[in-house]
Amino acid sequence: MKKKTGERHGNKKCIATSSVSDSQFPLLTMTPPAAPEGLQWRNKASNGRKMSFSTKKKALVAVNRPDSGGVEGPGVSLLANHFLVKIDLFLKIYHYNVEISPNPSKDVVRMIKQELVESNSGFLSGAHPAYDGRKNFYSLIEFENDKLEFFVSISISTAKSGLPFGETIGFQLNRNQLKVFRINIRHVSKFDRKELSSYISNEGDDWIPLPQDYLHALDVILRENPMEKCISVGRSFYSSLMAGTKEIGGGAIGWRDFFPSLRPTQQGLVLNVDTSITAFYESIGVISYLQKRIDFLRDLTQRKTRSLTDEERKEVEKALRNIRVFVCHRETVQRYRAYGLTEEATENLYFADRDRKNLKLVNYFKDRYNYDIQFQNLPCLQISGSKPCYLPMELCMICEGQKFLGKLSDDQAARILKMACQRTKERKAIINGIVRGPAGPTNGNQAEEFKFHVSREMTRLNGRILQPPKLKLGDGGNIKDITPSHQDRQ
């Protein structure tokens, strides 16, 4: 485990941003399997004499520190970003497998879970289970049956923002689409806190494995509130409520995330909360993104008749490849991935309709949506890898929550580093704000539902400030010891 510890002299308190003292790790004991009683074999090298072998059950104990933690250096009070978790000693958790068809998007799956719980409270025994967004339900109460099947109707909003550049379309953009999902729930297992308590307290001489299933269930429960209120990418959460978003140039933004994880320690179960800064695409129109990303397109809105050379088209294609977009000229909940650009400009593109009649793309948008394409000399986005599927770039918006692909420029990297570098007090305030905030893991209804409590105070530790090591410097055969000064250490 990496340790990042910030220390200050004097009586001021410092913060350790991902540390646990060595004495907090549980003592592991391993017992080799005992040999069968009366085990004997004939050793050829012993002139045929019978040699007996026996083993005695003996614990393997980890070696202790020789210095008992050390005594050098003045003491200092530290704070670690670990928050103590207290759970009911008799807590039992029921694990259920969940299958939803058709497969919903990440945004819709939370709506399905909420509608399922609200509409079928009796079948779920009044429980409010925690859901990991994939295939696992965890409930404090056993459901009515081990196997359940439901059909849930979800009204999905298709409302989109207006078109870029102030253009309008002659239809309403606020309809809802009703979709039915089939949900199958099956009981998998039940587990309690006994194994976790035994692991932490190290009861007995036998080695006890880490109860991963139980820890995973608790982790899902603690992540339930952030999952409902934040954008999740991997195991990290991003939220506008944290006010940690800042432009870093080139159509990208630096977005602060937080990462909660459970850790078993000798003091008990703790919640570790850490933060970092990640580069994301800015959720803006594709044309606006290209103006920020590529220097030769900065004046594109003033030169709408501009076309691209072959080299320029390759650079634009590289900047847009694999970015997910949504369109704002029609009602849809679909998201599209940009595979590349068309070889021809928009004004020269034709496509076949359902009657196999060739239509000019520019005329189609005018007749169907009453929209005049403005950048007719630019290529269109190709959103299919197998068949022609064209979207004019000016009608596409970049989806929110996409990590920035490719290498950051030196200027972007410098701005990210500037956002990430904070003083100890600032970092402490950010982490405390996450834990106590509305999107944090300590809020929501899960704490009351599953009868656990997460402390809102960081773990206090005692540390020591060590002097810098002495350096041996040789000059013409003369060796002398040098202790670096405070200025040398800056």
DOVEX-935243 format. One line per 3 residues: number of its first residue (from 1); their letters; for each residue x, y negated, z of C-alpha. Coordinates in Angstrom, 2 decimals, m for minus. Layout:
BEGIN
NUM	a	X,Y,Z; ...
This chain:
BEGIN
1	mkk	0.00,0.00,0.00; 1.44,m3.36,m0.98; 1.81,m5.96,1.71
4	ktg	1.45,m9.62,0.95; 2.07,m11.57,4.11; 2.26,m15.30,4.48
7	erh	4.07,m16.49,7.61; 4.49,m19.86,9.28; 6.61,m20.98,12.18
10	gnk	5.15,m22.42,15.30; 1.74,m21.80,16.74; m0.13,m22.02,13.46
13	kci	m1.91,m18.85,12.43; m1.04,m17.18,9.17; m2.93,m14.86,6.87
16	ats	m1.86,m11.47,5.53; m3.82,m10.93,2.32; m3.66,m7.17,2.01
19	svs	m1.85,m5.62,4.89; m2.24,m3.07,7.60; 0.38,m2.56,10.28
22	dsq	2.27,0.70,10.17; 0.71,1.78,13.44; m2.77,1.63,11.87
25	fpl	m2.30,4.61,9.58; m3.84,7.83,10.95; m1.41,10.53,12.00
28	ltm	m1.56,13.38,9.53; m0.92,16.94,10.70; m0.57,19.86,8.34
31	tpp	m0.79,23.51,9.41; 0.64,26.22,7.17; m1.50,29.34,6.75
34	aap	m0.67,32.12,9.17; 0.85,35.29,7.74; m1.13,38.52,8.05
37	egl	m0.53,40.36,11.29; 2.02,43.19,11.15; 3.53,42.05,7.86
40	qwr	6.56,44.27,7.04; 8.72,44.87,4.02; 11.77,46.97,3.17
43	nka	14.90,44.97,2.45; 17.20,46.71,m0.03; 20.19,44.79,1.29
46	sng	19.68,46.13,4.81; 20.34,49.83,4.06; 16.71,50.70,4.12
49	rkm	16.00,49.28,7.54; 12.55,47.84,8.09; 12.51,44.11,8.59
52	sfs	9.48,42.53,10.24; 8.36,38.99,9.58; 5.97,36.93,11.64
55	tkk	4.99,33.27,11.72; 3.47,31.21,14.47; 0.85,28.58,13.78
58	kal	2.69,25.28,14.07; 1.62,21.73,13.22; 3.70,19.58,10.91
61	vav	3.84,16.09,12.42; 4.89,12.94,10.57; 8.12,11.35,11.83
64	nrp	7.64,8.27,14.01; 9.47,5.00,13.52; 12.81,5.06,15.37
67	dsg	12.47,1.47,16.62; 8.83,1.65,17.86; 7.96,m1.33,15.68
70	gve	10.97,m3.52,16.35; 11.53,m6.42,18.73; 13.61,m8.99,16.82
73	gpg	12.21,m12.36,15.84; 9.65,m14.65,17.47; 6.06,m13.40,17.55
76	vsl	3.39,m14.79,15.24; m0.38,m14.31,15.05; m1.53,m12.92,11.68
79	lan	m4.89,m12.46,9.99; m5.49,m9.62,7.52; m8.30,m9.65,4.98
82	hfl	m9.78,m6.55,6.63; m13.29,m6.75,8.11; m14.30,m4.10,10.63
85	vki	m17.31,m1.97,9.62; m19.48,m0.40,12.33; m21.92,2.32,11.33
88	dlf	m24.40,4.49,13.20; m22.72,7.60,14.64; m25.71,9.72,13.61
91	lki	m26.07,8.22,10.13; m26.99,10.77,7.44; m26.94,9.88,3.76
94	yhy	m28.89,11.73,1.07; m27.30,11.84,m2.38; m29.49,12.02,m5.51
97	nve	m28.56,12.31,m9.18; m30.37,9.86,m11.48; m30.85,10.17,m15.25
100	isp	m32.49,7.36,m17.25; m33.54,7.66,m20.88; m33.21,5.92,m23.21
103	nps	m29.87,4.73,m21.89; m30.35,1.13,m20.64; m27.86,m1.70,m20.73
106	kdv	m26.04,m2.86,m17.60; m28.39,m5.84,m17.31; m31.59,m3.79,m17.61
109	vrm	m30.62,m0.92,m15.31; m30.97,m3.11,m12.19; m34.47,m4.16,m13.28
112	ikq	m35.42,m0.49,m13.67; m34.21,0.36,m10.16; m36.10,m2.56,m8.62
115	elv	m39.36,m1.68,m10.43; m38.96,2.00,m9.50; m38.59,1.26,m5.77
118	esn	m41.42,m1.28,m5.68; m43.91,0.85,m7.65; m43.17,4.29,m6.15
121	sgf	m42.50,3.60,m2.48; m44.59,6.59,m1.36; m42.69,9.16,m3.44
124	lsg	m39.39,7.67,m2.18; m40.59,7.87,1.46; m40.41,4.08,1.75
127	ahp	m36.63,4.10,1.21; m34.65,1.37,m0.54; m31.77,3.43,m1.96
130	ayd	m28.41,2.03,m3.04; m27.62,2.53,m6.73; m24.22,2.48,m8.41
133	grk	m25.69,1.51,m11.79; m24.86,4.87,m13.35; m26.08,8.22,m11.97
136	nfy	m26.04,8.04,m8.18; m28.72,7.13,m5.63; m27.87,7.04,m1.90
139	sli	m30.70,6.93,0.61; m30.98,6.92,4.39; m34.36,8.70,4.12
142	efe	m35.00,12.00,2.35; m37.36,11.65,m0.62; m40.71,13.44,m0.76
145	ndk	m39.44,16.11,m3.17; m36.01,17.34,m4.30; m36.97,16.71,m7.94
148	lef	m38.93,13.68,m9.11; m39.86,12.22,m12.49; m41.09,8.69,m13.18
151	fvs	m41.96,6.50,m16.14; m41.21,2.81,m15.66; m42.26,m0.03,m17.96
154	isi	m39.95,m3.03,m18.02; m40.76,m6.41,m19.51; m37.50,m7.60,m21.05
157	sta	m37.20,m11.30,m21.79; m35.84,m12.16,m25.24; m35.55,m15.89,m24.67
160	ksg	m32.37,m17.44,m26.06; m30.91,m20.88,m26.05; m31.42,m23.22,m28.98
163	lpf	m29.28,m23.23,m32.06; m25.92,m24.97,m32.09; m25.60,m28.47,m33.59
166	get	m29.15,m29.45,m32.54; m30.97,m27.47,m35.24; m34.41,m26.01,m34.46
169	igf	m36.38,m23.01,m35.66; m40.10,m22.93,m36.26; m41.14,m20.24,m33.76
172	qln	m41.39,m19.71,m30.00; m38.40,m18.09,m28.24; m40.08,m16.96,m25.01
175	rnq	m41.73,m13.61,m25.67; m41.23,m10.48,m23.60; m40.64,m7.01,m24.96
178	lkv	m42.21,m4.08,m23.06; m40.08,m0.93,m22.93; m40.74,2.41,m21.20
181	fri	m37.95,4.38,m19.48; m38.04,7.95,m18.20; m36.29,8.54,m14.83
184	nir	m35.39,11.98,m13.45; m34.17,12.20,m9.84; m32.61,15.36,m8.37
187	hvs	m31.31,15.96,m4.82; m27.59,16.81,m4.78; m26.28,16.83,m1.21
190	kfd	m26.45,15.44,2.31; m23.55,14.32,4.45; m22.98,12.53,7.74
193	rke	m20.26,10.61,9.56; m18.75,13.57,11.43; m15.94,14.25,8.96
196	lss	m15.03,10.56,8.71; m14.97,10.20,12.51; m12.75,13.28,12.81
199	yis	m10.40,11.96,10.14; m10.00,8.54,11.76; m9.68,9.83,15.34
202	neg	m7.50,12.79,14.22; m9.28,15.22,16.53; m7.57,18.60,16.84
205	ddw	m4.28,19.82,15.41; m5.54,20.76,11.96; m5.08,18.45,9.02
208	ipl	m8.41,16.89,8.00; m8.90,15.75,4.38; m10.21,12.29,3.61
211	pqd	m14.02,12.56,3.15; m14.11,10.97,m0.31; m17.81,11.64,m1.00
214	ylh	m18.92,9.92,2.19; m16.60,6.94,1.60; m17.87,6.63,m1.98
217	ald	m21.47,6.54,m0.72; m20.64,3.79,1.78; m18.74,1.91,m0.93
220	vil	m21.81,1.97,m3.21; m24.00,0.76,m0.33; m21.68,m2.17,0.43
223	ren	m21.47,m3.10,m3.27; m25.26,m3.11,m3.76; m25.75,m6.82,m3.03
226	pme	m22.85,m8.01,m5.26; m24.06,m5.70,m8.04; m27.45,m7.42,m8.04
229	kci	m26.14,m11.00,m7.97; m22.81,m10.90,m9.85; m21.34,m9.85,m13.16
232	svg	m19.39,m6.63,m12.63; m16.38,m5.76,m14.75; m14.75,m2.54,m13.64
235	rsf	m14.78,m2.66,m9.84; m14.49,m6.45,m9.62; m17.31,m8.99,m9.29
238	yss	m17.60,m12.41,m10.89; m20.14,m15.02,m9.84; m20.83,m18.66,m10.65
241	lma	m21.79,m19.01,m6.96; m18.09,m18.83,m6.10; m17.38,m22.04,m8.07
244	gtk	m14.14,m20.51,m9.30; m14.43,m21.11,m13.05; m12.12,m23.45,m14.92
247	eig	m11.22,m23.93,m18.59; m7.70,m22.86,m19.49; m7.86,m23.88,m23.15
250	gga	m8.14,m21.93,m26.39; m11.80,m20.99,m25.83; m10.98,m19.17,m22.57
253	igw	m11.80,m19.76,m18.92; m10.16,m18.61,m15.72; m12.72,m16.86,m13.55
256	rdf	m12.21,m15.97,m9.91; m13.27,m12.46,m8.92; m13.45,m10.52,m5.69
259	fps	m12.80,m6.85,m5.09; m14.30,m5.13,m2.00; m13.08,m1.69,m0.97
262	lrp	m13.40,0.51,2.11; m10.29,1.67,3.97; m10.11,4.13,6.89
265	tqq	m7.65,2.92,9.57; m6.92,3.77,13.20; m9.08,0.88,14.36
268	glv	m11.93,2.36,12.34; m13.46,1.78,8.93; m12.60,m1.62,7.43
271	lnv	m13.73,m3.54,4.36; m10.83,m5.00,2.40; m11.78,m8.06,0.32
274	dts	m9.28,m9.54,m2.10; m9.46,m12.07,m4.94; m7.71,m12.72,m8.22
277	ita	m8.05,m14.83,m11.37; m8.87,m13.28,m14.77; m9.12,m14.84,m18.22
280	fye	m12.54,m14.55,m19.93; m13.99,m15.80,m23.18; m16.01,m18.95,m22.75
283	sig	m19.70,m18.33,m23.49; m20.12,m20.85,m26.32; m21.00,m20.83,m30.02
286	vis	m18.56,m19.04,m32.32; m17.88,m22.24,m34.28; m17.07,m24.14,m31.07
289	ylq	m14.85,m21.27,m29.96; m12.88,m21.34,m33.22; m12.39,m25.10,m32.90
292	kri	m10.84,m24.59,m29.47; m8.85,m21.49,m30.39; m7.36,m22.35,m33.81
295	dfl	m5.59,m25.64,m34.50; m6.45,m25.94,m38.20; m10.20,m25.69,m37.43
298	rdl	m10.43,m28.42,m34.78; m12.14,m30.83,m37.20; m14.48,m28.16,m38.59
301	tqr	m17.72,m29.93,m37.63; m16.59,m33.01,m39.58; m15.61,m30.92,m42.61
304	ktr	m18.52,m28.51,m43.03; m17.61,m27.77,m46.64; m14.17,m26.49,m45.67
307	slt	m13.17,m23.03,m46.90; m10.45,m20.64,m45.69; m7.36,m19.40,m47.44
310	dee	m6.50,m15.70,m47.20; m3.97,m16.34,m44.43; m6.41,m18.51,m42.50
313	rke	m9.17,m15.92,m42.86; m6.88,m13.26,m41.37; m6.11,m15.50,m38.38
316	vek	m9.81,m16.24,m37.78; m10.64,m12.53,m38.09; m7.97,m11.68,m35.52
319	alr	m9.41,m14.25,m33.09; m12.95,m12.82,m33.40; m12.37,m9.08,m33.70
322	nir	m14.16,m6.96,m31.03; m15.87,m9.94,m29.39; m19.52,m9.28,m28.47
325	vfv	m22.02,m11.88,m29.63; m25.77,m12.49,m29.63; m27.76,m14.39,m32.25
328	chr	m30.00,m17.38,m31.64; m32.03,m17.51,m34.89; m34.48,m14.71,m33.98
331	etv	m35.96,m12.84,m31.04; m33.78,m9.93,m29.93; m32.10,m8.46,m26.87
334	qry	m29.38,m6.87,m28.95; m25.68,m7.60,m28.61; m23.34,m7.18,m31.55
337	ray	m19.62,m6.50,m31.83; m17.62,m8.40,m34.43; m15.70,m5.90,m36.57
340	glt	m14.28,m8.49,m38.96; m15.16,m11.10,m41.58; m16.62,m10.82,m45.05
343	eea	m14.33,m11.23,m48.03; m16.74,m13.67,m49.69; m17.95,m17.02,m48.41
346	ten	m21.50,m17.20,m47.03; m22.87,m18.97,m50.14; m21.75,m16.03,m52.31
349	lyf	m23.18,m13.22,m50.18; m26.11,m11.06,m51.28; m27.81,m8.12,m49.56
352	adr	m30.50,m5.58,m50.49; m33.82,m5.74,m48.62; m36.08,m2.77,m47.87
355	drk	m37.43,m2.84,m51.41; m33.83,m2.74,m52.70; m34.18,m6.23,m54.06
358	nlk	m31.03,m8.36,m53.97; m31.45,m11.48,m51.85; m29.07,m14.36,m51.46
361	lvn	m28.14,m14.76,m47.79; m28.48,m18.57,m47.78; m31.95,m18.42,m49.40
364	yfk	m33.05,m15.66,m47.01; m32.37,m17.76,m43.90; m34.14,m20.74,m45.46
367	dry	m37.24,m18.75,m46.46; m37.45,m16.51,m43.37; m36.33,m18.83,m40.53
370	nyd	m36.54,m22.28,m42.14; m32.86,m22.81,m41.38; m30.26,m24.34,m43.70
373	iqf	m26.86,m22.76,m43.21; m24.36,m25.58,m42.76; m20.99,m23.82,m43.10
376	qnl	m21.65,m22.12,m46.42; m17.98,m21.97,m47.42; m16.99,m19.96,m44.35
379	pcl	m17.20,m16.16,m44.28; m19.80,m14.33,m42.17; m19.24,m11.99,m39.26
382	qis	m19.32,m8.30,m40.20; m21.05,m6.53,m37.29; m20.97,m2.96,m38.59
385	gsk	m18.04,m0.72,m39.37; m19.97,1.54,m41.77; m22.39,m0.67,m43.76
388	pcy	m22.75,m4.34,m44.74; m24.28,m6.31,m41.86; m23.74,m10.06,m42.06
391	lpm	m24.25,m12.83,m39.50; m23.43,m16.49,m40.21; m20.92,m17.60,m37.56
394	elc	m22.85,m20.77,m36.71; m25.82,m18.67,m35.48; m23.74,m16.55,m33.09
397	mic	m22.99,m17.15,m29.42; m20.28,m15.37,m27.44; m21.69,m13.14,m24.69
400	egq	m20.80,m13.99,m21.10; m18.56,m11.76,m19.00; m16.00,m10.59,m21.60
403	kfl	m12.36,m10.34,m20.62; m10.05,m12.26,m22.90; m8.38,m9.90,m25.37
406	gkl	m4.83,m10.28,m26.53; m1.92,m12.24,m25.11; m2.42,m15.55,m23.35
409	sdd	m0.43,m18.52,m24.61; 2.22,m20.05,m22.35; m0.11,m22.95,m21.56
412	qaa	m3.03,m20.61,m20.70; m0.81,m18.43,m18.51; 0.49,m21.50,m16.66
415	ril	m3.06,m22.66,m15.92; m4.07,m19.20,m14.70; m1.06,m19.14,m12.36
418	kma	m1.92,m22.61,m11.08; m5.45,m21.44,m10.25; m4.15,m18.30,m8.52
421	cqr	m1.48,m20.03,m6.41; m3.08,m21.26,m3.21; m2.00,m22.18,0.24
424	tke	m2.72,m19.80,3.06; m5.62,m21.83,4.47; m7.22,m22.14,1.02
427	rka	m7.02,m18.40,0.38; m8.44,m17.65,3.80; m11.35,m20.05,3.18
430	iin	m12.07,m18.43,m0.22; m12.15,m14.89,1.20; m14.31,m15.94,4.15
433	giv	m16.63,m17.75,1.74; m17.02,m14.55,m0.29; m17.74,m12.36,2.73
436	rgp	m20.26,m14.80,4.22; m21.73,m16.04,0.93; m25.04,m14.97,m0.66
439	agp	m23.30,m12.66,m3.14; m20.99,m11.12,m0.55; m21.08,m7.50,0.65
442	tng	m22.31,m8.49,4.14; m25.56,m10.01,2.88; m28.64,m8.46,1.31
445	nqa	m30.96,m5.82,2.78; m28.57,m2.86,2.75; m27.02,m3.59,6.17
448	eef	m30.44,m3.34,7.82; m31.54,m0.41,5.65; m28.46,1.73,6.37
451	kfh	m27.85,0.48,9.94; m24.30,m0.78,9.64; m22.60,m4.04,10.55
454	vsr	m19.67,m5.74,8.82; m17.71,m8.21,10.90; m17.39,m11.70,9.42
457	emt	m14.06,m12.25,11.15; m10.72,m11.13,9.76; m8.63,m8.55,11.61
460	rln	m6.07,m10.09,13.95; m2.54,m8.67,13.98; 0.69,m9.45,15.81
463	gri	3.75,m9.99,13.66; 7.33,m11.20,13.94; 9.25,m13.76,11.89
466	lqp	12.55,m12.18,10.86; 15.66,m14.20,10.13; 17.01,m14.01,6.56
469	pkl	19.68,m11.36,5.99; 23.30,m12.44,6.07; 25.20,m12.50,2.79
472	klg	28.80,m11.42,2.44; 30.61,m13.78,0.07; 34.11,m13.02,m1.21
475	dgg	36.45,m15.79,m2.38; 40.02,m14.88,m3.28; 40.05,m11.86,m1.01
478	nik	38.52,m13.78,1.90; 35.15,m12.39,2.92; 32.82,m14.44,5.07
481	dit	29.25,m14.09,6.27; 26.74,m16.71,5.11; 23.21,m17.21,6.41
484	psh	21.03,m18.99,3.79; 19.60,m22.28,4.96; 15.93,m23.31,4.69
487	qdr	16.71,m25.27,1.50; 18.41,m22.23,m0.08; 15.25,m20.18,0.45
490	q	12.96,m22.56,m1.44
